[in-house]
Amino acid sequence: VLILLSLAVSCRPAAEEGVGGRRVEDFDFGWRFFKGDAGAGQRSELDDSGWRWVDLPHDWSIEGPYSEQWASGTGYLPGGIGWYRKAFRLDPAWKDKRITIEFDGVYKNAEVWINGQTLGKRPNGYISFAYDLTEHVRFDKENVVAVRVDHSDFADSRWYTGSGIYRSVRLVITDRLHIAHWGTFITTPAVTDETAEVTIRTELRNDSEE
């Protein structure tokens, strides 16, 4: 039975990936990085060809230099300001979909733009966050997402935090009717030595007109 189940899973056609209306794209590769404050780094037309290529997760503090002027809690390594930019194209088949970018963690004070349009700011460096890109993306040319990270307040921890987009990033494509971001909750309201009750609550979001 196990062999048959394994064969059944391995023989699933590739087109069935993402069944249920959700597709997750790895967004960790092909970013441009500039250490310092780039000024208008959010502008789509900015020439970032001189910025260096990095892949995520990325921490600029670990590159040093070590110095006694920095805090012991951050390993005597610098903080500062850094910019990240990524240019990308979207599949025209996604025109009627919802497109969201998800960040697992940016340390810290992360400001995010898409095609020059501000999306928001997340001061906390540990909490994941997401932004809906749907109304601001283009399908006829490249899109540019820009992230400004401000870790100027470097003596802000009792342990090493690093600086930058130090966790993974994803692009999530869903149908207009979809399970909400962080929309599934599992609890065990009643547990005894013999039995346990499991409750699953799922929040659906409908962004269509029907």
Secondary structure as the mmCIF struct_conf table of DSSP 4:
data_model
#
loop_
_struct_conf.conf_type_id
_struct_conf.id
_struct_conf.beg_label_comp_id
_struct_conf.beg_label_asym_id
_struct_conf.beg_label_seq_id
_struct_conf.end_label_comp_id
_struct_conf.end_label_asym_id
_struct_conf.end_label_seq_id
HELX_RH_AL_P HELX_RH_AL_P1 LEU A 2 SER A 10
TURN_TY1_P TURN_TY1_P1 CYS A 11 CYS A 11
BEND BEND1 ARG A 12 ARG A 12
HELX_RH_3T_P HELX_RH_3T_P1 ALA A 14 GLU A 16
TURN_TY1_P TURN_TY1_P2 GLU A 17 GLY A 21
STRN STRN1 ARG A 22 ASP A 26
BEND BEND2 PHE A 29 GLY A 30
STRN STRN2 TRP A 31 LYS A 35
BEND BEND3 GLY A 36 GLY A 36
BEND BEND4 GLY A 39 ALA A 40
TURN_TY1_P TURN_TY1_P3 GLY A 41 GLN A 42
TURN_TY1_P TURN_TY1_P4 SER A 44 GLU A 45
TURN_TY1_P TURN_TY1_P5 SER A 49 GLY A 50
BEND BEND5 TRP A 51 TRP A 51
STRN STRN3 ARG A 52 VAL A 54
BEND BEND6 LEU A 56 PRO A 57
BEND BEND7 TRP A 60 TRP A 60
HELX_RH_3T_P HELX_RH_3T_P2 SER A 61 GLU A 63
TURN_TY1_P TURN_TY1_P6 GLU A 68 GLN A 69
BEND BEND8 TRP A 70 TRP A 70
HELX_RH_3T_P HELX_RH_3T_P3 SER A 72 THR A 74
TURN_TY1_P TURN_TY1_P7 GLY A 75 TYR A 76
STRN STRN4 GLY A 80 PHE A 88
HELX_RH_3T_P HELX_RH_3T_P4 PRO A 92 TRP A 94
TURN_TY1_P TURN_TY1_P8 LYS A 95 ASP A 96
BEND BEND9 LYS A 97 LYS A 97
STRN STRN5 ARG A 98 PHE A 103
BEND BEND10 ASP A 104 ASP A 104
STRN STRN6 TYR A 107 TYR A 107
BEND BEND11 LYS A 108 LYS A 108
STRN STRN7 ALA A 110 ILE A 114
TURN_TY1_P TURN_TY1_P9 ASN A 115 GLY A 116
STRN STRN8 GLN A 117 ARG A 122
BEND BEND12 GLY A 125 ILE A 127
STRN STRN9 PHE A 129 ASP A 132
TURN_TY1_P TURN_TY1_P10 THR A 134 HIS A 136
BEND BEND13 PHE A 139 LYS A 141
STRN STRN10 ASN A 143 HIS A 151
BEND BEND14 ARG A 158 TRP A 159
BEND BEND15 SER A 163 SER A 163
STRN STRN11 GLY A 164 GLY A 164
BEND BEND16 ARG A 167 ARG A 167
STRN STRN12 VAL A 169 THR A 174
BEND BEND17 ARG A 176 ARG A 176
STRN STRN13 LEU A 177 VAL A 191
BEND BEND18 ASP A 193 GLU A 194
STRN STRN14 ALA A 196 ASN A 206
BEND BEND19 SER A 208 SER A 208
#
